[in-house]
Amino acid sequence: MTTQKLLPLAAMEKVLKSVGAERVSDKAKAALKQAVEEVAEKIAAQAVKYAQHAGRKTVKSADVKLAAKI
């Protein structure tokens, strides 16, 4: 996992509040951010492999959707 800021903490708060949280701690936002970024990185890496296997340099939505199912 990179240390680069990929997703803002504010987005994590919005996600948690959208499912019913009234208040969200900074640690909860950070924990969700880390979990989401880890899953997204795994999906992205697999999607790239699918595109390469198909002989493409471009990752398509179908690659991402397939990678997300696994």
N, C-alpha and C positions, 0 to 999 in steps of 0.2 A: 504494500500500500504506500502510495506517495504521501508526502506531508503537505502537498499542494492543496489549497482550499478549493475543492470542487463544488461543494454544495453549501449554501449559506445556512447558518443556524436558524435564521428567521423562517426559512422554508420548513425546517423540522418542526418548529413551533406551530406553524400553520397546519401541518399534517396532523400533529397530535390534537390540536384544537378541533380540527375538522371531524375527528372521530369521538369527540366528547370531552376532552380534557378542558377543565376550566382554567387551570394554571399549570405552567410547565417550568420545571427547574432548568437551570443552565446545564447541569449534569445530564439530565434526561435528553435535552436537545443534542448534546455532544454524543451521547451513547447511540441515539437513533441515527445521527449523521454517520458515525463510524460504521454501524451495521449496514446502512443503505449503501454507502460507498464501497464496502467490501463485496456486497452482493452485485452491485453494478459493475465493479471491476471484473468479477468472475464472468458475468454474462458478456461483457464487452470482449474479453479475451477469447471466449468461445466463439462469439460471432465473427471475430477476425479470422479465426481458424476456418470457419465454414466458408467465408468469402475466399480465402486463399485456396482452400481445397477445390472450390469451384473455378479457380483460375482468374479470380477477380481481385482488383485492388480496392474496389469500392465495397464497403459493408452496406448491405441493403436491410430494409426493415424485416424481411423474411429471415435473415440471418439472426437478427436480434430476437425475434419472436421464437425461433427454434431454440436458440441458446437459453432463453428464459424458461422454456418448458422443461429443460433437463435439470 
